[in-house]
């Protein structure tokens, strides 16, 4: 597999030709007036996902309750 530096790097394994075809299909399906709204919604969704995952990583984990030692002197013998 050949990796290209800088602006020629592939996005998620897709080359420039595949990205252009996808953009043309999106343009045909949704029209030019709805694409900015879709892109804005996608950007906000990604931003919120990153924020939530960052908050989850930073949140301290609750401490586990201490285990009680098994003490045979406090338990009555089994009948």
PLY file of the C-alpha trace (Angstrom):
ply
format ascii 1.0
element vertex 79
property float x
property float y
property float z
element edge 78
property int vertex1
property int vertex2
end_header
0.00 0.00 0.00
1.39 3.37 -1.00
0.82 6.31 1.33
0.93 9.80 -0.09
2.00 12.79 2.02
0.14 16.02 2.66
-2.91 16.97 0.66
-2.85 13.73 -1.33
-3.44 11.51 1.70
-6.52 9.32 1.52
-9.48 10.03 3.77
-10.64 6.82 5.48
-9.17 4.74 2.69
-10.99 6.68 -0.02
-9.12 8.35 -2.83
-10.02 11.66 -4.45
-12.00 9.98 -7.25
-14.21 8.09 -4.80
-14.81 11.24 -2.75
-15.84 13.20 -5.85
-18.27 10.45 -6.88
-19.79 10.41 -3.37
-20.17 14.20 -3.39
-21.88 14.12 -6.80
-24.30 11.43 -5.60
-25.09 13.49 -2.49
-25.67 16.56 -4.63
-28.08 14.67 -6.87
-29.97 13.08 -3.95
-30.30 16.08 -1.64
-29.84 19.10 -3.89
-27.51 22.03 -3.43
-29.68 23.86 -0.92
-29.80 21.05 1.68
-26.12 20.04 1.63
-24.90 22.89 3.90
-27.54 21.98 6.49
-26.56 18.31 6.36
-22.88 19.18 6.74
-23.65 21.47 9.70
-25.68 18.75 11.43
-22.94 16.19 10.84
-20.32 18.56 12.23
-22.38 19.26 15.36
-22.94 15.53 15.89
-19.23 14.79 15.67
-18.43 17.68 18.02
-20.94 16.46 20.62
-19.69 12.86 20.34
-16.09 13.97 20.94
-17.19 16.11 23.89
-19.11 13.23 25.48
-16.26 10.76 25.00
-13.80 13.25 26.49
-16.03 13.83 29.53
-16.39 10.07 30.05
-12.61 9.58 30.02
-12.06 12.42 32.49
-14.78 11.34 34.94
-13.34 9.61 38.02
-14.40 6.05 38.44
-16.38 5.30 41.62
-14.49 3.38 44.28
-15.42 -0.25 44.72
-16.83 -1.20 48.12
-14.35 -2.83 50.46
-14.57 -6.60 50.56
-15.57 -8.04 53.91
-13.13 -10.63 55.23
-14.57 -14.04 55.90
-14.36 -14.54 59.65
-15.35 -17.98 60.89
-15.64 -16.79 64.50
-18.63 -14.53 63.76
-20.56 -17.08 61.71
-22.59 -19.77 63.46
-21.67 -23.33 62.52
-23.78 -24.95 59.83
-26.26 -27.54 61.06
0 1
1 2
2 3
3 4
4 5
5 6
6 7
7 8
8 9
9 10
10 11
11 12
12 13
13 14
14 15
15 16
16 17
17 18
18 19
19 20
20 21
21 22
22 23
23 24
24 25
25 26
26 27
27 28
28 29
29 30
30 31
31 32
32 33
33 34
34 35
35 36
36 37
37 38
38 39
39 40
40 41
41 42
42 43
43 44
44 45
45 46
46 47
47 48
48 49
49 50
50 51
51 52
52 53
53 54
54 55
55 56
56 57
57 58
58 59
59 60
60 61
61 62
62 63
63 64
64 65
65 66
66 67
67 68
68 69
69 70
70 71
71 72
72 73
73 74
74 75
75 76
76 77
77 78
